[in-house]
Amino acid sequence: MCCRRKPAVTRKGERAGINAYESYEDRFSKDNLNAVLVYTENNRHAEITDLAAEKGLHVMVEKPMAATFKQAERMMKASKKHGIKIMANYPTA
């Protein structure tokens, strides 16, 4: 009988003594956070903002805020619905 190996990100995180997560959902659920910095591809900002907003986490994204106007509207609706703040920062990554 064979065991499923842990993903490389989890193994490397354990070796380095840091928490590593397989998904944003895991990360947002397991630690006591107030806000998140979303420095992913801008076409993923809305998806990750939705997850963070549901947990009541404030969000900072790099410019551009989103890949499309529709995604930016989605982020603003999540902000209003869950009472969080969203900030678009000048690119730093």
Residue pairs with C-beta under 8 A, 6 or more apart in sequence:
5 11
6 14
7 22
9 20
9 21
9 22
10 20
10 21
10 22
12 20
13 19
13 20
14 20
19 30
19 31
21 27
21 30
24 48
24 51
24 52
25 51
28 36
28 51
28 52
28 55
28 57
29 55
33 55
33 57
34 57
34 58
35 57
35 58
35 59
35 60
36 48
36 52
36 57
36 58
36 59
36 60
37 60
38 44
38 45
38 48
38 49
38 52
38 59
38 60
38 61
38 62
39 61
39 62
39 92
39 93
40 48
41 67
42 61
42 62
42 64
42 65
42 66
42 67
43 66
43 67
43 68
43 71
45 61
45 65
45 66
45 67
45 71
45 75
46 66
46 71
46 72
46 74
46 75
46 78
48 59
49 59
49 61
49 74
49 75
49 78
49 79
49 86
50 74
50 75
50 78
52 58
52 59
52 84
53 59
53 78
53 79
53 81
53 82
53 84
54 78
54 82
56 82
56 83
56 84
57 84
58 84
58 85
58 86
58 87
59 75
59 79
59 84
59 85
59 86
59 87
60 86
60 87
60 88
60 89
61 75
61 86
61 87
61 88
61 89
62 88
62 89
62 90
62 91
62 92
62 93
63 88
63 89
63 90
63 91
64 88
65 72
65 75
65 86
65 88
66 72
66 74
66 75
75 86
76 86
78 84
79 85
79 86
